[in-house]
Amino acid sequence: MEKSKPYVILSAAISIDGKIATRTGDSKLSSNQDYIRLHKLRSKVDGILVGKNTVMQDNPLLTVRYTKGKNPVRIILDSQGNISSKSKILQTSNEVPTIIAVSKKITKSNLKKLYKFHVEVIITGENSVNIKSLLKKLSDKKITTILVEGGGAINWEFIKQNLFDELIITLSPFLIGGNNAISFIQGNGFDKISKSPNLRLKSIKRLKNHLVLNYVKV
């Protein structure tokens, strides 16, 4: 593991055809058993990271609830600081440690809005958040493990830039389809299979109708 970055785990529940949400944003793919597994995993990492689209679509808390354990630091990638003041993330920022990562493109008004809340703002990157630089800053804060919970655009950036170490995918017994449904990995994708990261299957766990696949990068 590089000392300049934390250990990064990409995590998602996907349909059999690789979608993490329908075209309307419905993302209820996990079972109760899988939620418990996920929250146990959350309790063991230092940070949990999502993009602004996930916050806007799901309005998540990103806390540990279905099991005992500490809340990880919440890290939101939001280049222009457009997160809503009414979001659960900002509304609970005085209870749960929260970092908002923005770019230099953020407006003064949005920066002022963020500073009204109990959050730490990290500015990195010109037009969008520089993830590699952000990981270095998080490592400097003794954040050694990060769980990335998407969405598809964020997952692609971590994979494209080769900034992840492990992959935990829950394969859910659903078929979604649709060109506008959100895939586990969005973006342009690789043009050749040979460019895909080399992964080794570490374990398979069956949770009734769901399969939890754990891959590590070779």
N, C-alpha and C positions, 0 to 999 in steps of 0.2 A: 504493500500500500504506500502510495506517495504521501510524504509527510505534509505536502502543501495542500492536501485536501482531505476531507473526512471520507469515511467508508460510505458509499452511496448504494442504497437498495431501492430499486424501482418496484413499486407494488401496485397491483390493479386487479379488479375482478372484470373478466371479459366474457362475452358470449362465445359460442363455438366458432362463430365467424369473425371473431376478433374485434367486436365493438365494445366500447365502455359506456355507451349511452345511445338511446334512440335519437332520431332526428328532432324530437321535441325536448330532449334533455333528460328523459327518464333513465336513471342509472342504478335502479334497485336490482342489482344482479347477485348480491351476496345472500347467503343464508344466515340464520341466527348463529349457527356454529362458526361460520366464517367470520362474522363480525367479532365474536369473542376472540378468535385466533388473531385477527387484525389488531384488536385493541391490546392484546398481550404483547404483540410485536411493537406497537406504539410505545408501550410503557418501558421498553428496553432500549429505545434509541434516544439520542440527545436532541434531535430536531426532526420536524415533519415539514415537508415543503410541497407547496402547490402553486399553480399559476392563478392569475386574476380571473381567468374564465371559469375555473372551478369554483372560486368564491362567488362570482356573480350568478352562476347557474345553480349551485347547490346550497349556498350560504351555510357552509359547514362550521362546526365548532373546532374540529381537529384536536379534540381532547381524548383522554382515556376514560371510558365510561363502563364498558361491559366487564371490566376486571379491575382489580386493585393495582395501583402503581402511579408513578409520577407522570405529569403531563410533559411531553417534550416541548422544546421551544418551537413556536409556530413561525415558519418562514414563508412569506408571500412574495412571489415575483410579480411586480406590478410596475412596469417601466415608467408609466406616466402618472402613477399614483391615483388611479381612477376608482379605487375601492370605495364603496359606499360607507358613509358615516354610520348608517344604520345596520351594517353587516355585523353578524355575531362576532366576527374576528375583532373588529375595533371595539364593539360594545363590551367585550369581556377582556380587553387587553390589560386592564388593571388587575386581573386575576390570573392570567396565563401569560408567561413571557412571549412577546411577539416581536418579530423583525419584519419590516416591510422593505424589500429591496427594490430600488427604483433606479432609473437612468438619469443622466444629466438633462434629459429632455423634459423632465417633470416641471409643471408650471409652479410659480410661486404660490398661487392660491391652493393648489393641491398639496404642496409641501406644508403650508400653514395649517391645512386641515389635518394632516397626519400628526403634526406636532401638538395638536389639541388632545391627543390620546396618549396613553401610556405605552408607546411603542418605540422601538429603536429603528431609525431609518438609516439604511446603508445605500449610498449613492455610488453606483459603479456602471460603467459603460456609457457610450455616447447617446445612441438612439434607443437602445434596448439594454436590459441588464446583462452585464458580462458575467456569465455563470462561472467561468473558471476563476475569475478574480473574486467573485462572491464566495466561492468555496474556500479560497485561501483565507479570506477575512473571517469566515466562520470557523475555520481550523484554528486561527489565532485566538478565537474566543473559547477554545477548548471544546468545541462541538466536534466530536470524533465520528459519530454515526448519524446519517440522515436517511429518513424514509421519504422517498418521493412518491406522492400519490396523484401525480398528473396535473392537468389532463394531457391529451394527445400531443399538443404542441410542445409542452414542457418535456414530455418523455422523449420526443424526437431530438430536442436540443441536447439532452444528456447522452443519448445514444450516438448521435452524429459526432459530437465532440469527444466521445469515448471517455465520459466522466462518471461512469457507473461501474459498480463492482459485482452486483448481485441482482437477481430478478426473481420476484415471487409473484406468480400469476395464479389467480383462482379461475379455473375454467368452469363456467356456469352453464347449466343445461338449457340454454336459450338460443334461438336464431333470430336475429334482428334485421339484417339486410339494410339496404338503402344507401344511396351515394352520399346523402347528407348526414347519415348517422356517424357519430364520432368514433374513430378507430383508436386502439391502444396507442398507435404511433401515427401522428399526422405528418405535416410537413411534406417535403418533396420525396423523401425516402431514398434508398440506395438504388442506383441504376443496375448494379450487378450483385448477385448473391455473394460473390467472393468478397465484397466490401462489408458484409454483415459481420458483427462481432462474433468471435468464436466462443460458444457457450457450452458448458458441461452440465448435464443433469445431475443435480446433487441429491434430490429426493422427490418422491411423489407421495402425497397424502390424500386419502379419500375421506371426504366429509359427506356421507350419503350420496347425493347426486352431483356433488361438486368435487373437482380435483384441484389440489393445490400443488402447483409445479414450481420447484425451486431450482433455478439455474445460477451458476456462478461463471463469471468471465474467465476464460483461460488465458 
